[in-house]
Structures are given as structure tokens and as C-alpha cells.
Amino acid sequence: MSAQQSFRLDEIVSRLGGALDGDGSVVISQVAPLASANAGQISFITSPKYKQQLRETSASAVIVPPE
């Protein structure tokens, strides 16, 4: 069994690139689907058809494409 790693949001952005809009000190420990994500999890949106889920998600962070 491997130990679960956690990263601060600003660390994730620094490693992967992109822009951070919000609190970079938020700790992320898992990736989850937008509809079922909770605090401590990060998700992503790839299509405008998921905008309602974006408004309703409990994810701590969401990766969105540039406008």
C-alpha cells in the first residue's frame, strides 16, 4: 500500500503551468470527477456542457481551459 501524497495548489500550478485564481495554499490530495469531487480534490472541465456541474461541484479546485 502506497502513501497518499498531497500538494498545495500553488505547487501544482508551478509544476504544470497555467494561471492560479484563488488560494494557492489549498491542499489537494486526489483527482475526482467534477460531479462527485469533494474538498481536498481537484477536477477538470473540458466541455461547456459541464458548466452546471462546475457551478455545483464541491471540488477544492477545478482546471479549466483558457478562454
N, C-alpha and C positions, 0 to 999 in steps of 0.2 A: 504494500500500500504506500503510495507516494504522498508526501505532504503537500497540502494545497498552498500555492503561492498567492500573495496579494500584492497589488501595485497601486500606488497613488495615480490618480487620473493624469496629473501633470507629467508623471514618468511615462505613462503610456503614450501620450501625445509627443513627448520628446523623442521617444524611440521610433514611433511610427510616422510622425509628421502630422500636419494638419493644424487646425486652429482650435483653441480651447475657449469655450464660452461658459464660464461658471467657475465653481470652486475646484481648483486643482488638487486640493488636499483630500478629496473624497477617495476612499479606499475601495478598489474593485477586486473581487476575488473569483468571479465567474462570468462567463458569457451565457446569455439566455435569449430565447425568442422574445421578441417585443411584447407579445400578448401576455406572457407569463413571467416576465422578469420582475425581480424584487430589488429591494435595497441591497447594495453591495454587488450588483450585477450590471454588466454593460450589454447593450444590444445594438442593433443597427437597423436602418431603414434603407431600402434600395428602390422603392417604387412609391409614387404618390398615392397608390391605392391603400397604403397602410397608414395614412395620416391620422385616421381616427384612433388607431392603436397607439400612435405616437402621443396623442393627447391624453390617453388613458393609462399608459404604462407606469409602472412603479419602479422602473429601472433607475439606478443612480446616474447612469449616463447612456446616451444614445449617439452612435456615429451616424452622421447624415452626410449625403453628398453635397458638394459645393453648389450654390445656386447659380 
